[in-house]
Amino acid sequence: MIKFQTEFEYKRQTEPYRKRHFVAGGTSYGFDYYVVNHEGSHPCAYVVLPKGHVFNGVPCDDIPVKCHGGLDYCAYELQGVNLEHGEYVIGWHYGHWGDYIAAYGASADRKMWTTAEILNEVTEVCRQLRELNDKEG
């Protein structure tokens, strides 16, 4: 269930309102998720693992989920989100080679991700996490 969703807006460094803010949030396959506009530069996606999840506390490189560019954030905190004690956050970003990054400007060969595309991937990651937990937990 989507709690909220807005379109991601890319902003160059010279444009106003480059503040970090949430673009989407909700629940999929029992996991809370968030999509963040990282100061207009590029989107980031996060999924919250509950205390009892098999990958709670596991380093990013050891969590076998497939997502854009791979996991690069694993922590017991997420700025702007009140987590329950023991919840663990995993995340990835859309600022890799081939992705549009606002600071570098427009280019026809760079992918500008929409919120809907990111949410499709978030849902797939949540599905993988549910299946892995059911299998290994």
Residue, then its C-alpha position, 0 to 999 in steps of 0.5 A: m500500500i502506497k502511503f504517499q507518492t510524488e514525482f521525482e524532480y531533478k535539480r541542478q546545483t544552481e536551482p533552488y530547493r535542493k533539500r533532501h526530502f521524501v518522494a514516496g513511502g509505503t508498504s510492500y510484502g510487509f516491508d516499509y519503504y521510502v524513496v528519497n530525493h537526494e538534494g535533487s541530484h538523484p533518487c535513493a530507495y530504502v527498505v526497512l527490515p524488521k528485527g526478526h528478519v534473517f538479514n537484519g544486521v547483515p552487511c550489504d554485500d552479504i544480502p543477496v537481493k538484486c537491485h539497481g547498482g546493488l545495495d550500498y546502505c545498511a544501518y539501524e537508522l534512516q534520517g527523517v524516519n522513526l524506526e522501531h528498536g532493532e529495525y534495520v534499513i537497506g538501501w540503494h541509489y540511482g546515481h550510477w554511471g549511465d544514470y542522470i545526475a543533476a549536477y552533471g546536466a542533461s545527456a541523452d544517454r543518461k537514464m532519468w528515473t521516474t518515481a513509478e520505475i523506482l517503486n517497481e524496483v522497490t516492490e521487487v526487492c521487497r518480494q525478494l526479501r520476503e521469499l529469502n526470509d521465508k526460505e532461510g528464516 
